[in-house]
Amino acid sequence: MKTLSLVKNTSGALLILSSVVTAAAANDGTIHFRGAIVEAGCQVENQAQKAIFSCFKDGKMQRQTLALHQLTEASLKQANASVRMKWLDASRRLGVLQITYQ
């Protein structure tokens, strides 16, 4: 009786394990994208306590300046983008700037 129970549990575990391996193998493949990049991303110039964002939109260069020490989240309207600063220290001297384009 105990042997049969062990065989059932073992076969169930093997079935689950084989399903996981099959699912992992099914994730191989190629993704194709179609379209074009019509405008480049913004250029960011870091100056002391501010960042200057230069973004090309509708054939014109647009500029926007943001104060870094106050920055947590902002919108770059000229680029249809948002800016987020994640500060790595309490004194706000070291941070990671993330730009997300819509």
N, C-alpha and C positions, 0 to 999 in steps of 0.2 A: 504494500500500500504506500509506504513512504517512497519507495523507488519510483512508482508511477507519478507521484506528486512532484518529485524532483525532475523527472523527464518533462512533465507539462510545463513547469516553471522555466526550465532550460530552453525548451523549444519556443516558448513565448519570448524569452529574452533574445534568442537568436533571430526570431521574426522581426522584432523591434529593431535590432541592430542592423539587419539586412535592409530594412526600410530606410534607416538613416543613411546608410552607405549609398543606396540607390538615389535618394533625394540629393545627396551631395554630388553625385556623378551627373545628375540631371541639370545642375547649375552651370555646366560648361557650355559655352556658346559664344556667339558674336552678336553684338548689338550694332545696328546701322542707324546713323542719324542722317537726316536730310535737311537741307536748308543752307543758310548763309549767315555769317556774322556781318551785320550791316554797320555796326559802330563798335569801335574799340572800347576797351575798358578805360576807366579814369586813370590819369597819372596823379600820383600823390607826392607832394613835396612837403617834407617835414622841416619846420622852422621853429626853433626854440619851443614856444608854448602853443604853436598852432600848426594846423595842417591845411595845405592849399590843394584842393581837388580841381584838376583841369579835365573837363570831360567834353568830348566832341559829340555834338548833337545837332541834327538837321543842318549839317554843313558849317556849323559855327563852333568855335571853342568857347565853352562856358566855364567860368571859374567860381568857386565857392570856398570861403575860408571858415574853418571851425576851430574854436579854442579847445585844445586837447585836454587840459586839466579839468574841464567841466564835462567832457564828452562821455556819455554812456550810450546813447542812441540818438541818431539824427537822420534826416532825410536829405538825399541829394536830388533835388527836384529836377535839375537839368539833365540828369542821367537816368531817371527812373530807378534809383538805387537807394538802399538804406545803409547806414554806417553804424557799426556797433563797436565799442571799445570795451575790452575785458581787461581790467587792471590786475596785474599780477602782484602788486605790493600796495600797502596801505598809503604810502606817500604819493602814489600815482606818478611814479617816475618810469615804470616799466609796464607796458601793456601790449596787447595784441589787437590790431585794428582789422575788423572784418567788414568787407564790402559785399553786399548782396544785390545783384542786379535782377530786376523783374523782367 
